[in-house]
Amino acid sequence: MCHPMSAFVLFTALAACATDSAEKAAEAYAHSMAPLLADDDALARKQVALAEGTTSGQLEALDVADRYNRELVPEAGALRDRAKAIEPDAALPELQAPHALLVQAWTDRAAAYLAILQAYRADDLTAFDAAAKKNLDAKVTEEQYFDDVEKVLAAHGATLR
């Protein structure tokens, strides 16, 4: 028969190992996301610069379409694919749902950028408005990801920032 104190010590040791595993998983996730988030920030700056160039009249529609075609659409697709390739550690299952939100947001953004490109090429304002709304909706989903993932990471001593 096991001494009651031995069972307590074993339980405490197992709990400490699980906590340590979760903390390591949180740190590993934050570390794996860092380059993606840096590239996401750069992509956002490019999109804002294009929007500013368009509204100021400095860029013609064909120039905007060309930049979406050469830069934004492929970069958004690449970020989506890189996010899909990241598998949050099983030691921290609470990361699964927030990460799925990010993948959805970046999938929707890639589709929105492609739709914006197609709207520019077709000179279709209605299609552009729909694509721009889809892009804004993707941003809302992305912000929800940041809120949710930071709560999970903070509970385990990590952060994306």
N, C-alpha and C positions, 0 to 999 in steps of 0.2 A: 504494500500500500504506500502511496506517495504521501509525503509529509505536506500539510497544507501550505507551509511556507515555501516549499519547493515549487508547487504549482503556481503560486503568486509570482515568484521570481521568474519562472518560465514565461508566464503570461506577460509580465512587464517587459521582458527581453524581446518577445515576439512583437509586442506593440511598438517598441522602440525601433525594431527593424522595419516594420511597416511604415512608420512615420518617416524614417530615414529614406526608404525607397520612394515614398511619395515626394519628399523634398528633392531628391535627386531627379525624379521624373519631371517635377516642375521646373527645376533649373535647366534640365536638358531640353525641355520644350521651348523655354524662353530663348535659350541659346540657338536652337535650330530655327526659330522664327526671326531672329535678328536680321539676317541678310535679306529675307523676304520683305520684312517691314521697311528696311532701308530702300529697297527697290520700289516698293509700293509708294513710299513718300516721293521718290523721284518721278514716278509715273503720274502721281497726282499733280505735281508741279508742272509737268509738261501739259497736262490736260487744262489746268488753269491758265497757263500761258497761251494756249490755243484759243481758249474761250475769250480771253482778254484781247487777243489779236483780232478775233472775229468781230467782237462788239465794238472795238475801236475803229474798225474799217482798215486796219493795217494789213490784214490777210484776206486774200480772195478765197472764195469757196473751193476752188481747185487746189489751192495751196493747203488749205485745212484738210481736205480729203486726202491729199498726198501724205501729209504728216500722220493722219490717222492710219493710213494704209501701211506706211513704212515703220512707224514707231508705236503708236498707242495700241492698235489691235494686236500686233504680235507680242508686245510686252505684256499686255493684260492677259493674253492666253498663256504665255509662259509662266506668269505668276500664279495663275489658276492651277496649272499643271504641277508646279512646284509645291503649292499648298496641298494638293491632292496626294502628293507623294509622301507627305509627312504623316506619320502614324503616332499619335500620342501614346505614351507608354501605358501599358496595362496596369502599372502600379498606381496610376492616377486616372481612373476611369471618368472622373468628373470633367476631364478635358475633352472628351469625345464630342459632346453636344456643342460647346463653343467652337471647337475646330470645324465641325460640320457647318456651322453658321458662316464661318470665314470662307470656306470652300464655296458655299452657296452664293455669298456676296461677290466673290471674285469671278465665279461662273457667270452670274448675272451682269456684272460689269463688263466682262469680255464680250458678252452678247450685245450689250448696249452700245459699246464702242463700235462693234461691227455694224450695228443698225444705224448708228450715227454716220458712219462712213457711207453706207448705202444711201442714206437720206441725202447726204451732200451730193453724191454722184447723180442721184435722180432729181436733185433740186426739189425735194418733196418736204415742205415745211411741216405737214401733218405727221409724216413718218419721223421727222427730226424731233418734234415735240414728244411723241410717244417714246422714242429712244432716250431722250434726255430725262424723261420721267423715270424710265427703267433704271437709268444710271443713278438718279437720286435715291430711288428705292434701294438699290444695291448699297449705297453709302449708308443708309439707315441700318441695313442689316449688318454692315461692317462695324458700325458704331456699337451695335448690340453685342457683337463678338467681343470688342474691346472691353465693354463693361463686364460681360460674363467671364471672360478669361482672366481678367485682372483680379476678380474676386476669388477664383479658384487658385490662381498663382499666389496671391497674397496670403491665403490661408496656409500656404506651405513655404512661406518665406522667399518668394520669387516675384519678379515683375517683368513685363515686356520692355519697360522704359529703361 
